[in-house]
Amino acid sequence: MLTAPFRDPRYAPRRLEVEHRAGGEMVLTNPTPYSTQFPTMTAALAHWAMKAPSRVWLAERSGEGWRTVTYREGHEQVKAVAGSLFAMGVVRLEPLLILATTASTMR
């Protein structure tokens, strides 16, 4: 693990507030404020593709080593998928969920 090509993501602290209501309901809330720097996940990816294009964005084990995707590569791949969806007539009127797997997970 010491040679893995990733860094500490510095996740927000896990905090949980529990409100018990008179009817027995429980309302769970994480009071940690979240960043509003980027309005969408793709905006963050575009930002880092410009600022640090060669930095590793995603990594997964591949045999004895790692298969990596840089911010630039990831951004290009996301734009290609978005362009294909647009060409098929998919528009932003409703949410879209894409479930995907790699060939290595289908054994």
C-alpha positions as CSV (number, residue, x, y, z in Angstrom):
1,M,0.0,0.0,0.0
2,L,2.9,2.4,0.6
3,T,3.5,2.5,-3.2
4,A,-0.1,3.1,-4.2
5,P,-0.5,6.1,-6.4
6,F,-3.0,8.0,-4.3
7,R,-3.1,10.5,-1.5
8,D,-5.1,11.0,1.7
9,P,-8.4,12.4,0.4
10,R,-8.9,14.3,3.7
11,Y,-12.6,13.4,4.0
12,A,-14.8,15.7,6.1
13,P,-15.1,14.6,9.7
14,R,-17.9,12.2,10.3
15,R,-20.4,13.9,12.6
16,L,-23.9,12.9,13.2
17,E,-26.7,14.8,15.0
18,V,-29.7,12.7,16.0
19,E,-33.1,14.3,16.7
20,H,-35.6,12.1,18.4
21,R,-39.2,13.3,17.7
22,A,-42.3,12.7,19.8
23,G,-43.8,10.3,17.3
24,G,-40.8,8.0,17.5
25,E,-39.1,9.3,14.3
26,M,-35.4,9.9,14.3
27,V,-33.9,12.6,12.0
28,L,-30.2,12.1,11.3
29,T,-28.2,15.1,10.1
30,N,-24.5,15.7,9.4
31,P,-23.8,19.3,10.4
32,T,-20.5,19.5,8.6
33,P,-20.7,22.3,6.1
34,Y,-19.9,21.3,2.5
35,S,-18.0,23.2,-0.1
36,T,-19.9,25.2,-2.7
37,Q,-16.7,25.9,-4.7
38,F,-18.0,23.7,-7.6
39,P,-21.7,23.6,-8.6
40,T,-21.3,20.1,-10.1
41,M,-18.9,17.1,-9.9
42,T,-18.0,17.7,-13.6
43,A,-17.0,21.3,-12.8
44,A,-14.6,20.0,-10.2
45,L,-13.2,17.5,-12.7
46,A,-12.8,20.2,-15.4
47,H,-11.0,22.5,-12.9
48,W,-8.5,19.8,-11.9
49,A,-8.0,18.7,-15.5
50,M,-6.8,22.3,-16.2
51,K,-4.9,22.8,-12.9
52,A,-3.2,19.4,-12.5
53,P,-3.8,17.4,-15.7
54,S,-1.2,14.8,-15.1
55,R,-2.2,14.1,-11.5
56,V,-3.9,10.8,-10.8
57,W,-7.6,11.1,-10.4
58,L,-8.6,7.4,-10.1
59,A,-6.5,4.3,-9.5
60,E,-7.3,0.6,-9.3
61,R,-5.2,-2.5,-8.8
62,S,-4.2,-4.2,-12.0
63,G,-2.2,-7.4,-11.6
64,E,0.8,-6.5,-9.5
65,G,0.6,-2.8,-10.2
66,W,-2.0,-0.1,-10.6
67,R,-4.1,1.2,-13.6
68,T,-4.5,4.9,-13.3
69,V,-6.5,7.7,-14.9
70,T,-5.3,11.3,-14.7
71,Y,-7.6,14.3,-14.4
72,R,-7.0,15.1,-18.1
73,E,-7.8,11.5,-19.2
74,G,-10.9,11.4,-17.0
75,H,-12.2,14.7,-18.1
76,E,-11.8,13.6,-21.8
77,Q,-13.6,10.4,-21.1
78,V,-16.5,12.2,-19.3
79,K,-16.8,14.6,-22.1
80,A,-17.0,11.7,-24.6
81,V,-19.7,10.0,-22.6
82,A,-21.7,13.3,-22.3
83,G,-21.3,13.9,-26.0
84,S,-22.6,10.5,-26.9
85,L,-25.6,10.9,-24.6
86,F,-26.4,14.2,-26.1
87,A,-26.1,12.7,-29.6
88,M,-28.7,10.1,-28.5
89,G,-31.1,12.8,-27.4
90,V,-30.5,12.5,-23.7
91,V,-31.1,16.0,-22.1
92,R,-30.9,17.4,-18.6
93,L,-34.6,17.3,-17.9
94,E,-34.4,14.4,-15.6
95,P,-31.6,12.7,-13.5
96,L,-29.7,9.9,-15.2
97,L,-28.0,7.0,-13.4
98,I,-25.4,5.0,-15.2
99,L,-24.3,1.6,-13.7
100,A,-21.1,0.3,-15.2
101,T,-18.6,-2.4,-14.5
102,T,-15.3,-3.4,-15.9
103,A,-14.6,-6.7,-17.6
104,S,-12.3,-7.7,-14.7
105,T,-15.3,-7.7,-12.3
106,M,-17.4,-10.0,-14.4
107,R,-15.5,-13.2,-13.8
